[in-house]
Amino acid sequence: MSGTIGIDALRPGDILLHRGTSFVSRGIQLFDGSPVSHASLYLGGGKIGEAVAHGLVENDYHASFHGNEWVKAYRLAHAPADLSPVLRVARRYLDQGNRYGFEQIVILALLSTTRKIKITPVLRRLLRTLLDAAAAELSALFRAGKEPMICSEFVYRV
């Protein structure tokens, strides 16, 4: 089913998938093989929870939707009547203000690249070195109590 709905038709807890138009968005779409490049969560009152370049934030929907070709809303088919537990978890993450997981994007790009190209022994060694370095960086951040997060991970965890 397709069509356009207004912001007033959204309900707290709806999942939003964005098709961005920026260079980074197009790169994500290319590497992932998906028409979308961003995911966010509708919090209610015109507010969107999302992981963006400067971290986990709550944005007005105008700011969140700006620069997108389109944004699609999805609602759980059998969503419970009370989504307040979901929204509390989202609020907890947003209040922590975790930074964006750029390292995770690099790892995901490298991993998705390996699905699409023939890997030679030299390329395999290079990829292994890059992935090991990225994994070490992520481990150091986790040990320091910082939990970087990308947009789809935020939506998934909530």
ZAMARGU-4260 file (C-alpha; in steps of 0.2 Angstrom, whole numbers, plus 5000, padded with zeros to 4 digits):
<rodrens>
0) 5000/5000/5000 | 5007/5017/4996 | 5002/5035/4998 | 5006/5050/5008 | 5001/5053/5026
5) 5003/5069/5036 | 5013/5070/5052 | 4997/5070/5062 | 4994/5052/5056 | 5010/5045/5065
10) 5009/5037/5081 | 5023/5036/5095 | 5033/5021/5091 | 5031/5021/5072 | 5047/5017/5063
15) 5053/5029/5049 | 5064/5024/5035 | 5072/5039/5025 | 5079/5039/5008 | 5092/5053/5009
20) 5100/5063/4995 | 5117/5067/5002 | 5133/5060/4996 | 5134/5049/5012 | 5116/5044/5010
25) 5119/5038/4992 | 5135/5029/4998 | 5125/5019/5011 | 5111/5015/4998 | 5125/5009/4986
30) 5135/4998/4999 | 5119/4991/5007 | 5110/4988/4991 | 5094/4996/4999 | 5083/5011/4994
35) 5085/5018/5012 | 5099/5026/5020 | 5092/5031/5038 | 5080/5025/5051 | 5072/5034/5065
40) 5058/5033/5078 | 5043/5044/5080 | 5042/5050/5098 | 5026/5060/5096 | 5022/5078/5096
45) 5031/5080/5080 | 5048/5074/5087 | 5059/5061/5080 | 5073/5051/5089 | 5088/5047/5078
50) 5106/5044/5077 | 5114/5057/5066 | 5132/5063/5064 | 5133/5073/5080 | 5125/5058/5090
55) 5109/5052/5097 | 5097/5067/5096 | 5078/5072/5097 | 5074/5082/5082 | 5059/5091/5076
60) 5051/5082/5061 | 5055/5096/5049 | 5074/5095/5053 | 5073/5076/5052 | 5064/5075/5035
65) 5074/5089/5027 | 5086/5083/5013 | 5076/5067/5010 | 5068/5061/4994 | 5055/5052/5005
70) 5052/5045/5022 | 5041/5030/5024 | 5032/5026/5041 | 5030/5008/5047 | 5019/5002/5062
75) 5020/4985/5070 | 5006/4975/5064 | 5001/4969/5081 | 5008/4983/5091 | 5003/4984/5110
80) 4991/4998/5114 | 5004/5005/5127 | 5021/5008/5119 | 5027/5018/5134 | 5040/5005/5138
85) 5047/5007/5121 | 5047/5026/5122 | 5056/5025/5139 | 5070/5015/5132 | 5071/5028/5117
90) 5071/5042/5130 | 5085/5034/5140 | 5096/5032/5125 | 5093/5050/5119 | 5097/5056/5136
95) 5113/5047/5136 | 5118/5057/5121 | 5129/5044/5114 | 5140/5048/5099 | 5137/5042/5081
100) 5146/5025/5077 | 5156/5031/5062 | 5167/5015/5065 | 5152/5004/5063 | 5148/5012/5046
105) 5165/5009/5040 | 5164/4991/5046 | 5147/4988/5038 | 5154/4996/5021 | 5169/4985/5021
110) 5158/4970/5025 | 5145/4974/5012 | 5159/4977/4999 | 5166/4959/5002 | 5149/4952/4996
115) 5150/4961/4979 | 5168/4959/4974 | 5180/4945/4971 | 5192/4944/4985 | 5210/4941/4981
120) 5223/4936/4994 | 5230/4953/4995 | 5213/4961/4996 | 5208/4948/5010 | 5224/4953/5020
125) 5220/4972/5018 | 5202/4969/5023 | 5207/4959/5038 | 5219/4973/5044 | 5206/4986/5042
130) 5192/4976/5051 | 5204/4971/5065 | 5208/4989/5068 | 5190/4995/5067 | 5185/4981/5079
135) 5200/4986/5091 | 5194/5004/5091 | 5176/4999/5095 | 5182/4988/5109 | 5191/5002/5116
140) 5176/5014/5116 | 5165/5000/5124 | 5178/4998/5138 | 5178/5017/5140 | 5159/5017/5143
145) 5155/5025/5127 | 5143/5016/5116 | 5143/5023/5098 | 5127/5019/5089 | 5121/5020/5071
150) 5103/5025/5066 | 5097/5007/5062 | 5104/5001/5079 | 5095/5014/5089 | 5078/5009/5081
155) 5082/4990/5083 | 5087/4992/5101 | 5072/5002/5106
</rodrens>
